[in-house]
């Protein structure tokens, strides 16, 4: 059987990986400048202008969004698997540090108030994400530092954006576009001027340090994560479960219908905001001018509303309503940031369920003993550890469903892709399997995009760890769905049904599983498009369309299987 997988491995990417892992083995701090040459040499699709003197603003903004705002003050980044590890290593007691967050990356992070950042990591994939991102950030910081030297100390960077002509002149001086300048201004807000002053003041010389990094520590961290979940519902070992890897909002919104019950409050919030685009979208939905889903719209508005001070009361009501349905949210207090949601199917209110999933025989679910365990999707190899831990401690797995973002080489942003072949870059295995979803399962819920089934997916090491030659090989071999979690999940599934550890560099047949398996990816990026990469676009509101289409398809599948099981 001929194996249609990429035959070429990028030597530049492998050199980069070997370089930073060999340096991180040291027990001391590592200067990132040691990695700059290897980073630039891999010609990353996410950082194509690394060698240029001109700033690569897509790479810089991508990095800025995935690090906390305090990054401007940071000079040392320390990675470890648990709080205890930081204390034992003499770094400090993280309970006394400030918990900080990035806008676009979910990771438990702490700031010492001076110049150190502590990051709790769940797997090697976090290292493959953090190190290239920090290196790109430093490279682009120093380019801007050089260009900002032409401005006098008295220059007001904030005022440079007031006049259109001044804005164009300022952007031209920095060798960037006005659009990029405005995006950076939007992200930094009031700190735009002070941040540029800090960049002008000094070149950046970051240091990184990895504490331990052993497999044992990763396993210990994941075991502590599971212990908290099991404490929330001790009967896990005796009840069947449907495992879902998605996000922390869509499944809960569909099950509780909470946003739809509080439509008046959400409309009032919308009217009081200055978001003209969302106001117009709501007017168009009411007038049936656009095909957008009313339900999806309110799910999106609710997320924004709950994040404001005026939404505090509604947040309390939401918690009470989830408790009445015996829904539990479990977070990891000590380790990495992966929220789990425990949803007993017998307590799902049929009246509250999203109207698109209501059916006459849904009352059968009242007899169900099954649980939906939904987790906020982990990054890369953490997916393997999470599913392996879950499968070790539950009674029976009835289904495994994986929903996540991906890049597409043949579709458009907003499309949904359904793979039945996955090449895993970590194990180098090609997994072939029967995906329980087809295009017709998702299409009824997708208003704007297209559903592409029969696709071939590839799991990469990290977002920066890809270049044009590498991706071109995948495309020529028919791999068009590029993501980061499916391969590790399938490696864990192999070990759930076979009496040995997953193989390496093989074709692996996963047909005939004793449980349901479904994988849905929605496209958030087209990496080979000129001028477009993960740093240059955001799904924003319209990302709700594929997200909820996939979530509805998954929950409908679970409900149908459970009703048949009860009958």
Kinemage of the C-alpha trace (Angstrom):
@kinemage 1
@onewidth
@group {chain A} dominant
@subgroup {mainchain}
@vectorlist {calphas} color= white
{ca unk a 1} P 0.000 0.000 0.000
{ca unk a 2} L 1.588 3.275 -1.107
{ca unk a 3} L 1.693 5.789 1.663
{ca unk a 4} L 0.625 9.230 0.431
{ca unk a 5} L 2.239 11.387 3.113
{ca unk a 6} L 4.821 14.142 2.775
{ca unk a 7} L 8.223 12.701 1.939
{ca unk a 8} L 10.127 15.918 2.677
{ca unk a 9} L 10.865 17.183 6.165
{ca unk a 10} L 12.114 20.751 6.486
{ca unk a 11} L 15.739 20.642 7.629
{ca unk a 12} L 15.487 24.287 8.667
{ca unk a 13} L 12.572 23.587 11.009
{ca unk a 14} L 14.284 20.500 12.459
{ca unk a 15} L 17.460 22.529 13.045
{ca unk a 16} L 15.442 25.172 14.882
{ca unk a 17} L 13.756 22.536 17.078
{ca unk a 18} L 17.061 20.856 17.924
{ca unk a 19} L 18.654 24.218 18.680
{ca unk a 20} L 16.173 25.458 21.258
{ca unk a 21} L 15.613 22.081 22.926
{ca unk a 22} L 19.362 21.597 23.377
{ca unk a 23} L 19.664 25.087 24.871
{ca unk a 24} L 16.670 24.618 27.186
{ca unk a 25} L 18.258 21.526 28.712
{ca unk a 26} L 20.551 23.808 30.679
{ca unk a 27} L 19.595 24.627 34.274
{ca unk a 28} L 20.229 28.337 33.743
{ca unk a 29} L 18.630 31.108 31.718
{ca unk a 30} L 19.032 31.096 27.918
{ca unk a 31} L 19.353 34.300 25.889
{ca unk a 32} L 16.936 34.315 22.956
{ca unk a 33} L 19.493 35.999 20.725
{ca unk a 34} L 21.078 32.515 20.447
{ca unk a 35} L 17.975 31.428 18.512
{ca unk a 36} L 17.532 34.387 16.179
{ca unk a 37} L 19.564 32.950 13.288
{ca unk a 38} L 17.881 29.515 13.385
{ca unk a 39} L 14.468 31.189 13.698
{ca unk a 40} L 15.019 33.430 10.679
{ca unk a 41} L 16.565 30.555 8.728
{ca unk a 42} L 13.449 28.381 8.787
{ca unk a 43} L 11.531 30.981 6.674
{ca unk a 44} L 8.347 30.592 8.704
{ca unk a 45} L 5.078 31.326 6.914
{ca unk a 46} L 4.061 33.227 10.023
{ca unk a 47} L 7.264 35.295 9.992
{ca unk a 48} L 8.346 35.638 6.333
{ca unk a 49} L 10.167 38.965 6.842
{ca unk a 50} L 12.277 37.831 9.800
{ca unk a 51} L 15.545 38.661 7.983
{ca unk a 52} L 14.312 41.949 6.538
{ca unk a 53} L 15.112 45.309 8.123
{ca unk a 54} L 11.457 46.202 7.588
{ca unk a 55} L 9.122 45.274 10.462
{ca unk a 56} L 6.949 42.187 9.910
{ca unk a 57} L 3.870 43.544 11.635
{ca unk a 58} L 1.737 40.429 11.130
{ca unk a 59} L 4.278 38.372 13.100
{ca unk a 60} L 4.655 41.094 15.732
{ca unk a 61} L 0.912 41.581 16.224
{ca unk a 62} L 0.344 37.808 16.288
{ca unk a 63} L 2.866 37.577 19.138
{ca unk a 64} L 1.553 40.639 20.996
{ca unk a 65} L -1.991 39.217 21.032
{ca unk a 66} L -0.783 35.901 22.483
{ca unk a 67} L 1.187 37.404 25.348
{ca unk a 68} L -0.083 39.463 28.298
{ca unk a 69} L 0.108 43.285 28.094
{ca unk a 70} L 2.768 43.184 30.830
{ca unk a 71} L 5.157 41.696 28.248
{ca unk a 72} L 6.530 45.194 27.647
{ca unk a 73} L 8.281 44.969 31.035
{ca unk a 74} L 9.356 41.317 30.833
{ca unk a 75} L 12.997 40.318 30.440
{ca unk a 76} L 12.858 36.699 31.729
{ca unk a 77} L 10.225 34.057 30.858
{ca unk a 78} L 10.203 30.881 32.974
{ca unk a 79} L 8.198 27.791 31.947
{ca unk a 80} L 7.162 24.978 34.296
{ca unk a 81} L 4.377 22.433 34.831
{ca unk a 82} L 3.133 23.445 38.301
{ca unk a 83} L 3.237 26.199 40.914
{ca unk a 84} L 5.178 23.922 43.260
{ca unk a 85} L 7.940 23.566 40.697
{ca unk a 86} L 8.489 27.328 40.618
{ca unk a 87} L 8.692 27.482 44.395
{ca unk a 88} L 11.071 24.513 44.689
{ca unk a 89} L 13.321 26.006 42.000
{ca unk a 90} L 13.622 29.260 43.920
{ca unk a 91} L 11.819 31.310 41.258
{ca unk a 92} L 9.124 32.357 43.709
{ca unk a 93} L 5.690 31.687 45.164
{ca unk a 94} L 3.265 32.237 42.278
{ca unk a 95} L 0.447 32.859 44.768
{ca unk a 96} L 2.141 36.191 45.442
{ca unk a 97} L 2.532 37.016 41.749
{ca unk a 98} L -0.138 38.721 39.654
{ca unk a 99} L -2.219 36.468 37.407
{ca unk a 100} L -2.191 37.944 33.879
{ca unk a 101} L -3.866 36.997 30.595
{ca unk a 102} L -3.259 37.281 26.871
{ca unk a 103} L -6.018 38.377 24.514
{ca unk a 104} L -5.691 35.414 22.131
{ca unk a 105} L -3.952 32.572 23.968
{ca unk a 106} L -5.369 30.663 26.939
{ca unk a 107} L -2.487 29.884 29.260
{ca unk a 108} L -2.025 30.307 33.032
{ca unk a 109} L 0.537 33.107 33.363
{ca unk a 110} L 1.940 35.117 36.284
{ca unk a 111} L 3.845 38.419 36.528
{ca unk a 112} L 6.172 39.233 39.438
{ca unk a 113} L 5.488 42.962 39.112
{ca unk a 114} L 8.998 43.687 37.838
{ca unk a 115} L 10.521 41.839 34.891
{ca unk a 116} L 9.727 38.118 35.199
{ca unk a 117} L 6.903 36.078 33.675
{ca unk a 118} L 6.006 32.548 34.825
{ca unk a 119} L 4.036 30.295 32.457
{ca unk a 120} L 2.420 26.981 33.396
{ca unk a 121} L 2.754 24.555 30.481
{ca unk a 122} L 0.787 21.376 29.742
{ca unk a 123} L 3.025 19.699 27.163
{ca unk a 124} L 5.970 20.096 24.817
{ca unk a 125} L 3.616 21.853 22.394
{ca unk a 126} L 3.510 24.851 24.732
{ca unk a 127} L 7.289 25.154 24.398
{ca unk a 128} L 6.978 24.897 20.590
{ca unk a 129} L 4.451 27.724 20.761
{ca unk a 130} L 6.120 30.015 23.296
{ca unk a 131} L 9.782 29.975 22.215
{ca unk a 132} L 9.270 30.840 18.492
{ca unk a 133} L 6.688 33.456 19.480
{ca unk a 134} L 9.057 35.156 21.930
{ca unk a 135} L 11.865 35.038 19.369
{ca unk a 136} L 9.674 36.663 16.718
{ca unk a 137} L 8.584 39.273 19.255
{ca unk a 138} L 12.200 40.153 20.088
{ca unk a 139} L 13.255 40.328 16.429
{ca unk a 140} L 10.426 42.709 15.552
{ca unk a 141} L 10.830 44.791 18.724
{ca unk a 142} L 14.462 45.446 17.821
{ca unk a 143} L 13.586 46.396 14.232
{ca unk a 144} L 11.135 48.982 15.589
{ca unk a 145} L 13.757 50.115 18.113
{ca unk a 146} L 16.180 50.904 15.276
{ca unk a 147} L 13.562 52.781 13.257
{ca unk a 148} L 12.324 54.795 16.250
{ca unk a 149} L 15.787 56.288 16.843
{ca unk a 150} L 15.069 58.943 14.191
{ca unk a 151} L 12.439 60.526 16.471
{ca unk a 152} L 13.510 63.016 19.186
{ca unk a 153} L 12.841 62.395 22.891
{ca unk a 154} L 10.125 65.045 22.851
{ca unk a 155} L 8.148 63.374 20.046
{ca unk a 156} L 4.573 62.397 21.025
{ca unk a 157} L 3.782 59.006 19.517
{ca unk a 158} L 0.161 59.210 20.688
{ca unk a 159} L -0.466 62.503 18.879
{ca unk a 160} L 1.007 61.099 15.665
{ca unk a 161} L -2.298 59.303 15.079
{ca unk a 162} L -4.516 62.380 15.372
{ca unk a 163} L -4.154 63.698 11.818
{ca unk a 164} L -4.450 61.476 8.738
{ca unk a 165} L -1.444 63.082 7.066
{ca unk a 166} L 0.658 62.708 10.238
{ca unk a 167} L -0.462 59.104 10.563
{ca unk a 168} L 0.685 58.284 7.026
{ca unk a 169} L 4.008 60.043 7.593
{ca unk a 170} L 4.559 58.197 10.880
{ca unk a 171} L 3.723 54.796 9.355
{ca unk a 172} L 6.030 55.509 6.421
{ca unk a 173} L 8.876 56.356 8.820
{ca unk a 174} L 8.420 52.953 10.483
{ca unk a 175} L 8.257 51.206 7.069
{ca unk a 176} L 4.797 49.801 7.855
{ca unk a 177} L 1.289 50.384 6.511
{ca unk a 178} L -1.261 52.697 8.096
{ca unk a 179} L -3.529 49.677 8.609
{ca unk a 180} L -0.853 47.915 10.667
{ca unk a 181} L -0.226 51.073 12.665
{ca unk a 182} L -3.935 51.399 13.444
{ca unk a 183} L -4.194 47.719 14.414
{ca unk a 184} L -1.315 48.119 16.849
{ca unk a 185} L -2.926 51.264 18.240
{ca unk a 186} L -6.223 49.418 18.747
{ca unk a 187} L -4.519 46.515 20.547
{ca unk a 188} L -2.405 48.701 22.844
{ca unk a 189} L -5.065 51.363 23.404
{ca unk a 190} L -3.972 54.043 25.872
{ca unk a 191} L -0.547 52.418 26.204
{ca unk a 192} L 0.273 52.884 22.516
{ca unk a 193} L 2.484 55.927 23.068
{ca unk a 194} L 4.209 54.653 26.217
{ca unk a 195} L 4.859 51.242 24.644
{ca unk a 196} L 6.551 52.803 21.619
{ca unk a 197} L 8.620 54.993 23.936
{ca unk a 198} L 9.793 51.904 25.781
{ca unk a 199} L 10.691 50.184 22.491
{ca unk a 200} L 12.605 53.297 21.408
{ca unk a 201} L 14.453 53.441 24.731
{ca unk a 202} L 16.143 50.018 24.655
{ca unk a 203} L 16.810 46.963 22.543
{ca unk a 204} L 15.084 43.834 23.791
{ca unk a 205} L 17.173 40.958 25.122
{ca unk a 206} L 14.820 38.288 26.466
{ca unk a 207} L 15.895 35.232 28.427
{ca unk a 208} L 13.976 31.966 28.812
{ca unk a 209} L 14.257 29.106 31.276
{ca unk a 210} L 12.580 25.685 31.378
{ca unk a 211} L 12.069 24.012 34.758
{ca unk a 212} L 12.403 20.216 34.475
{ca unk a 213} L 10.272 19.524 31.372
{ca unk a 214} L 10.192 15.785 32.105
{ca unk a 215} L 7.334 13.537 30.994
{ca unk a 216} L 6.771 12.601 34.631
{ca unk a 217} L 6.010 16.219 35.528
{ca unk a 218} L 3.550 16.537 32.641
{ca unk a 219} L 1.768 13.365 33.798
{ca unk a 220} L 1.652 14.603 37.373
{ca unk a 221} L 0.128 17.901 36.255
{ca unk a 222} L -2.540 16.191 34.146
{ca unk a 223} L -3.348 13.807 37.011
{ca unk a 224} L -3.927 16.731 39.370
{ca unk a 225} L -6.192 18.313 36.734
{ca unk a 226} L -8.286 15.142 36.533
{ca unk a 227} L -8.464 14.768 40.322
{ca unk a 228} L -10.331 18.094 40.542
{ca unk a 229} L -12.836 16.927 37.921
{ca unk a 230} L -13.395 13.610 39.680
{ca unk a 231} L -13.987 15.428 42.960
{ca unk a 232} L -16.774 17.382 41.254
{ca unk a 233} L -18.511 14.134 40.227
{ca unk a 234} L -17.180 11.005 41.994
{ca unk a 235} L -19.515 8.726 39.984
{ca unk a 236} L -17.445 9.228 36.799
{ca unk a 237} L -16.018 5.714 37.088
{ca unk a 238} L -19.485 4.182 36.903
{ca unk a 239} L -21.213 6.322 34.269
{ca unk a 240} L -20.853 6.413 30.480
{ca unk a 241} L -19.505 9.617 28.964
{ca unk a 242} L -19.407 11.501 25.704
{ca unk a 243} L -16.068 13.309 25.505
{ca unk a 244} L -16.076 16.638 23.632
{ca unk a 245} L -13.083 18.880 22.966
{ca unk a 246} L -14.371 22.270 21.830
{ca unk a 247} L -14.437 25.560 23.755
{ca unk a 248} L -15.892 26.904 26.982
{ca unk a 249} L -18.979 28.608 25.580
{ca unk a 250} L -20.749 27.087 22.560
{ca unk a 251} L -21.938 23.755 23.993
{ca unk a 252} L -23.131 25.357 27.251
{ca unk a 253} L -24.994 28.075 25.337
{ca unk a 254} L -26.784 25.505 23.180
{ca unk a 255} L -27.723 23.313 26.161
{ca unk a 256} L -28.987 26.078 28.464
{ca unk a 257} L -30.412 28.507 25.888
{ca unk a 258} L -29.539 31.164 28.458
{ca unk a 259} L -28.862 33.976 25.993
{ca unk a 260} L -32.220 33.465 24.291
{ca unk a 261} L -34.067 33.803 27.613
{ca unk a 262} L -32.433 37.176 28.243
{ca unk a 263} L -32.879 38.660 24.800
{ca unk a 264} L -34.286 41.960 26.119
{ca unk a 265} L -31.259 42.653 28.318
{ca unk a 266} L -28.903 41.810 25.465
{ca unk a 267} L -30.745 44.051 22.979
{ca unk a 268} L -30.591 46.899 25.526
{ca unk a 269} L -26.838 46.314 25.895
{ca unk a 270} L -26.452 46.349 22.104
{ca unk a 271} L -28.370 49.632 21.795
{ca unk a 272} L -26.168 51.239 24.442
{ca unk a 273} L -22.910 50.248 22.744
{ca unk a 274} L -21.220 52.199 19.959
{ca unk a 275} L -20.710 49.101 17.811
{ca unk a 276} L -22.459 50.187 14.629
{ca unk a 277} L -21.572 46.996 12.729
{ca unk a 278} L -23.298 44.747 15.283
{ca unk a 279} L -26.276 47.111 15.493
{ca unk a 280} L -26.650 46.954 11.715
{ca unk a 281} L -26.304 43.154 11.778
{ca unk a 282} L -29.149 42.911 14.311
{ca unk a 283} L -31.342 45.225 12.221
{ca unk a 284} L -30.626 43.106 9.126
{ca unk a 285} L -31.430 39.872 11.002
{ca unk a 286} L -34.779 41.309 12.123
{ca unk a 287} L -35.538 42.404 8.560
{ca unk a 288} L -34.462 39.011 7.140
{ca unk a 289} L -31.929 40.801 4.941
{ca unk a 290} L -29.080 38.462 5.942
{ca unk a 291} L -29.125 34.703 6.578
{ca unk a 292} L -27.362 35.083 9.957
{ca unk a 293} L -28.700 33.021 12.842
{ca unk a 294} L -30.577 34.944 15.516
{ca unk a 295} L -29.465 32.405 18.129
{ca unk a 296} L -25.777 32.693 17.191
{ca unk a 297} L -26.021 36.468 17.294
{ca unk a 298} L -27.272 36.493 20.875
{ca unk a 299} L -24.700 33.924 21.952
{ca unk a 300} L -22.036 36.339 20.711
{ca unk a 301} L -23.601 39.416 22.316
{ca unk a 302} L -23.965 37.592 25.639
{ca unk a 303} L -20.254 36.764 25.713
{ca unk a 304} L -19.436 40.463 25.262
{ca unk a 305} L -22.080 41.560 27.802
{ca unk a 306} L -20.928 39.172 30.530
{ca unk a 307} L -17.451 40.657 30.247
{ca unk a 308} L -18.702 44.128 31.263
{ca unk a 309} L -19.498 45.485 34.766
{ca unk a 310} L -23.174 45.828 33.813
{ca unk a 311} L -23.289 42.103 33.024
{ca unk a 312} L -22.274 41.044 36.553
{ca unk a 313} L -25.856 40.393 37.679
{ca unk a 314} L -26.578 38.266 34.611
{ca unk a 315} L -23.400 36.314 35.351
{ca unk a 316} L -24.811 35.412 38.766
{ca unk a 317} L -28.099 34.275 37.219
{ca unk a 318} L -26.167 32.181 34.692
{ca unk a 319} L -24.289 30.410 37.489
{ca unk a 320} L -27.563 29.692 39.304
{ca unk a 321} L -29.170 28.331 36.149
{ca unk a 322} L -26.225 26.070 35.360
{ca unk a 323} L -26.346 24.780 38.945
{ca unk a 324} L -30.059 23.974 38.579
{ca unk a 325} L -29.145 21.756 35.597
{ca unk a 326} L -26.297 20.245 37.681
{ca unk a 327} L -23.784 21.601 35.161
{ca unk a 328} L -20.376 22.002 36.756
{ca unk a 329} L -17.423 24.035 35.508
{ca unk a 330} L -14.084 22.757 36.798
{ca unk a 331} L -10.903 24.770 36.453
{ca unk a 332} L -7.365 23.799 37.367
{ca unk a 333} L -6.242 26.028 40.220
{ca unk a 334} L -2.640 24.832 40.396
{ca unk a 335} L -1.687 23.770 36.885
{ca unk a 336} L -2.391 24.587 33.233
{ca unk a 337} L -5.562 26.315 32.091
{ca unk a 338} L -8.009 23.782 30.619
{ca unk a 339} L -11.588 24.271 31.817
{ca unk a 340} L -13.825 21.193 31.952
{ca unk a 341} L -17.620 21.202 31.938
{ca unk a 342} L -19.641 18.301 33.328
{ca unk a 343} L -23.147 18.106 31.802
{ca unk a 344} L -25.530 15.340 33.026
{ca unk a 345} L -27.780 14.556 30.053
{ca unk a 346} L -30.798 13.704 32.222
{ca unk a 347} L -30.831 17.270 33.566
{ca unk a 348} L -30.801 18.998 30.187
{ca unk a 349} L -33.932 21.164 30.015
{ca unk a 350} L -35.726 20.375 26.772
{ca unk a 351} L -37.544 23.712 26.835
{ca unk a 352} L -34.270 25.595 27.170
{ca unk a 353} L -32.373 23.647 24.495
{ca unk a 354} L -31.482 25.594 21.339
{ca unk a 355} L -34.605 25.532 19.098
{ca unk a 356} L -32.596 23.958 16.273
{ca unk a 357} L -32.154 20.774 18.338
{ca unk a 358} L -35.581 20.428 19.903
{ca unk a 359} L -37.481 17.223 19.052
{ca unk a 360} L -40.613 15.475 20.326
{ca unk a 361} L -38.777 12.460 21.737
{ca unk a 362} L -36.081 14.435 23.566
{ca unk a 363} L -37.934 13.636 26.801
{ca unk a 364} L -36.267 10.216 26.617
{ca unk a 365} L -33.075 11.873 27.823
{ca unk a 366} L -34.619 12.157 31.300
{ca unk a 367} L -33.793 8.440 31.689
{ca unk a 368} L -30.155 8.908 30.674
{ca unk a 369} L -27.267 8.105 33.011
{ca unk a 370} L -24.700 9.522 30.575
{ca unk a 371} L -22.526 12.584 31.046
{ca unk a 372} L -21.113 14.990 28.488
{ca unk a 373} L -17.574 15.954 29.472
{ca unk a 374} L -16.667 19.044 27.480
{ca unk a 375} L -13.190 20.559 27.707
{ca unk a 376} L -11.749 23.809 26.436
{ca unk a 377} L -9.492 22.418 23.704
{ca unk a 378} L -5.867 21.874 24.769
{ca unk a 379} L -2.853 22.826 22.667
{ca unk a 380} L -1.033 20.141 20.681
{ca unk a 381} L 0.365 17.198 22.644
{ca unk a 382} L -1.659 18.118 25.737
{ca unk a 383} L -4.618 16.629 23.834
{ca unk a 384} L -3.018 13.170 24.022
{ca unk a 385} L -2.405 13.497 27.756
{ca unk a 386} L -5.924 14.763 28.488
{ca unk a 387} L -7.769 12.003 26.618
{ca unk a 388} L -5.421 9.296 27.927
{ca unk a 389} L -6.107 10.463 31.492
{ca unk a 390} L -9.872 10.663 30.959
{ca unk a 391} L -10.105 7.193 29.389
{ca unk a 392} L -8.191 5.713 32.338
{ca unk a 393} L -10.729 6.975 34.878
{ca unk a 394} L -14.224 6.717 33.385
{ca unk a 395} L -16.603 3.784 33.155
{ca unk a 396} L -17.399 3.720 29.436
{ca unk a 397} L -16.649 6.090 26.570
{ca unk a 398} L -19.615 6.301 24.184
{ca unk a 399} L -18.196 8.949 21.877
{ca unk a 400} L -15.190 11.198 21.252
{ca unk a 401} L -15.825 14.465 19.394
{ca unk a 402} L -13.124 16.965 18.472
{ca unk a 403} L -13.881 20.474 17.259
{ca unk a 404} L -11.197 23.056 16.600
{ca unk a 405} L -9.725 25.770 14.426
{ca unk a 406} L -7.528 24.969 11.468
{ca unk a 407} L -5.912 26.478 8.408
{ca unk a 408} L -7.225 25.522 4.982
{ca unk a 409} L -5.212 25.137 1.789
{ca unk a 410} L -8.218 24.712 -0.506
{ca unk a 411} L -11.192 26.384 1.167
{ca unk a 412} L -12.098 29.783 2.581
{ca unk a 413} L -12.094 31.223 6.078
{ca unk a 414} L -15.353 30.120 7.737
{ca unk a 415} L -15.558 26.748 5.963
{ca unk a 416} L -15.973 23.536 7.961
{ca unk a 417} L -13.713 20.587 7.105
{ca unk a 418} L -14.417 16.941 7.941
{ca unk a 419} L -11.292 14.733 7.696
{ca unk a 420} L -11.100 10.948 7.512
{ca unk a 421} L -7.289 10.848 7.253
{ca unk a 422} L -4.915 12.601 9.665
{ca unk a 423} L -1.130 12.724 9.373
{ca unk a 424} L 0.323 13.368 12.824
{ca unk a 425} L 3.602 15.289 12.764
{ca unk a 426} L 4.434 14.155 16.313
{ca unk a 427} L 4.187 10.377 15.805
{ca unk a 428} L 4.591 10.534 11.994
{ca unk a 429} L 1.599 8.180 11.816
{ca unk a 430} L -1.125 8.357 9.168
{ca unk a 431} L -4.428 7.667 10.918
{ca unk a 432} L -7.362 6.504 8.789
{ca unk a 433} L -10.784 6.309 10.435
{ca unk a 434} L -14.524 6.546 9.947
{ca unk a 435} L -15.568 10.085 10.805
{ca unk a 436} L -19.145 9.954 12.092
{ca unk a 437} L -19.922 13.308 10.457
{ca unk a 438} L -20.690 14.040 6.824
{ca unk a 439} L -21.369 17.343 5.092
{ca unk a 440} L -25.134 16.916 5.450
{ca unk a 441} L -24.789 16.834 9.260
{ca unk a 442} L -23.311 20.345 9.405
{ca unk a 443} L -24.706 22.122 6.333
{ca unk a 444} L -28.184 22.858 7.833
{ca unk a 445} L -26.550 24.974 10.545
{ca unk a 446} L -23.909 26.779 8.434
{ca unk a 447} L -25.107 30.024 6.852
{ca unk a 448} L -22.001 31.500 5.207
{ca unk a 449} L -19.332 28.863 4.676
{ca unk a 450} L -19.081 25.534 2.870
{ca unk a 451} L -18.762 22.084 4.434
{ca unk a 452} L -15.962 19.974 2.935
{ca unk a 453} L -16.003 16.308 3.923
{ca unk a 454} L -13.582 13.578 2.844
{ca unk a 455} L -10.614 15.819 3.686
{ca unk a 456} L -7.055 14.910 4.715
{ca unk a 457} L -5.667 16.742 7.745
{ca unk a 458} L -2.144 17.228 9.061
{ca unk a 459} L -1.199 17.961 12.666
{ca unk a 460} L 1.733 20.365 12.916
{ca unk a 461} L 4.142 20.994 15.795
{ca unk a 462} L 3.347 24.688 16.104
{ca unk a 463} L 2.036 27.740 14.274
{ca unk a 464} L 5.487 29.230 13.603
{ca unk a 465} L 6.978 25.830 12.714
{ca unk a 466} L 5.842 25.764 9.100
{ca unk a 467} L 7.307 27.190 5.917
{ca unk a 468} L 6.211 27.428 2.287
{ca unk a 469} L 8.155 24.392 1.056
{ca unk a 470} L 6.817 22.230 3.887
{ca unk a 471} L 3.206 23.308 3.303
{ca unk a 472} L 3.529 22.955 -0.462
{ca unk a 473} L 4.466 19.286 -0.034
{ca unk a 474} L 1.328 18.706 2.029
{ca unk a 475} L -0.821 20.448 -0.550
{ca unk a 476} L 0.579 18.377 -3.428
{ca unk a 477} L -0.100 15.204 -1.412
{ca unk a 478} L -3.722 16.270 -0.893
{ca unk a 479} L -3.498 17.421 2.731
{ca unk a 480} L -5.596 20.568 2.947
{ca unk a 481} L -6.664 20.783 6.618
{ca unk a 482} L -3.832 22.059 8.856
{ca unk a 483} L -4.268 21.943 12.646
{ca unk a 484} L -2.611 21.000 15.960
{ca unk a 485} L -4.701 18.546 18.038
{ca unk a 486} L -6.244 15.744 15.950
{ca unk a 487} L -3.047 13.655 15.719
{ca unk a 488} L -2.408 13.511 19.497
{ca unk a 489} L -6.090 12.732 20.129
{ca unk a 490} L -5.955 9.841 17.644
{ca unk a 491} L -2.779 8.520 19.286
{ca unk a 492} L -4.694 8.415 22.588
{ca unk a 493} L -7.666 6.728 20.888
{ca unk a 494} L -5.334 4.034 19.533
{ca unk a 495} L -4.257 3.254 23.095
{ca unk a 496} L -7.899 3.139 24.234
{ca unk a 497} L -8.605 0.185 21.922
{ca unk a 498} L -5.228 -1.548 21.495
{ca unk a 499} L -3.082 -3.314 24.136
{ca unk a 500} L 0.052 -1.261 23.449
{ca unk a 501} L 1.392 2.247 23.019
{ca unk a 502} L 0.704 3.976 19.719
{ca unk a 503} L 3.246 3.152 16.969
{ca unk a 504} L 5.565 5.569 15.165
{ca unk a 505} L 5.767 6.246 11.425
{ca unk a 506} L 3.021 3.812 10.380
{ca unk a 507} L -0.340 3.733 8.654
{ca unk a 508} L -2.809 3.158 11.508
{ca unk a 509} L -6.303 1.783 10.843
{ca unk a 510} L -8.857 3.053 13.382
{ca unk a 511} L -11.958 1.657 11.694
{ca unk a 512} L -14.304 -0.435 13.839
{ca unk a 513} L -13.919 1.526 17.073
{ca unk a 514} L -16.245 0.485 19.938
{ca unk a 515} L -17.386 4.112 20.296
{ca unk a 516} L -18.399 7.006 18.042
{ca unk a 517} L -15.654 9.289 16.668
{ca unk a 518} L -16.214 12.659 15.045
{ca unk a 519} L -13.783 15.418 14.055
{ca unk a 520} L -14.836 18.840 12.765
{ca unk a 521} L -12.462 21.706 11.927
{ca unk a 522} L -13.436 25.242 10.984
{ca unk a 523} L -11.070 27.354 8.911
{ca unk a 524} L -9.681 30.495 10.519
{ca unk a 525} L -6.691 30.952 8.228
{ca unk a 526} L -5.310 30.491 4.696
{ca unk a 527} L -1.542 30.244 5.284
{ca unk a 528} L -0.384 30.126 1.665
{ca unk a 529} L -2.403 33.181 0.593
{ca unk a 530} L -0.170 36.141 -0.152
{ca unk a 531} L -0.188 38.634 2.688
{ca unk a 532} L -2.445 36.489 4.830
{ca unk a 533} L -1.493 34.500 7.871
{ca unk a 534} L -2.806 33.824 11.353
{ca unk a 535} L -1.594 37.224 12.473
{ca unk a 536} L -3.468 39.241 9.889
{ca unk a 537} L -7.081 38.247 10.416
{ca unk a 538} L -9.645 37.321 13.034
{ca unk a 539} L -12.892 35.420 12.728
{ca unk a 540} L -14.588 37.816 15.218
{ca unk a 541} L -18.416 37.732 15.048
{ca unk a 542} L -18.569 35.744 11.822
{ca unk a 543} L -16.512 33.022 13.477
{ca unk a 544} L -19.696 32.169 15.366
{ca unk a 545} L -21.211 30.667 12.209
{ca unk a 546} L -18.844 27.676 11.791
{ca unk a 547} L -18.296 27.359 15.562
{ca unk a 548} L -21.989 26.887 16.311
{ca unk a 549} L -22.639 24.835 13.182
{ca unk a 550} L -20.027 22.333 14.379
{ca unk a 551} L -21.249 22.462 17.993
{ca unk a 552} L -24.869 21.865 16.959
{ca unk a 553} L -23.852 18.908 14.786
{ca unk a 554} L -21.903 17.374 17.685
{ca unk a 555} L -24.668 17.818 20.254
{ca unk a 556} L -27.305 16.527 17.831
{ca unk a 557} L -25.186 13.422 17.223
{ca unk a 558} L -24.796 12.825 20.966
{ca unk a 559} L -28.531 13.261 21.604
{ca unk a 560} L -29.469 10.862 18.784
{ca unk a 561} L -27.047 8.161 19.980
{ca unk a 562} L -28.226 8.515 23.573
{ca unk a 563} L -31.912 8.286 22.626
{ca unk a 564} L -31.208 5.094 20.680
{ca unk a 565} L -29.265 3.701 23.628
{ca unk a 566} L -32.203 4.400 25.964
{ca unk a 567} L -34.733 2.860 23.564
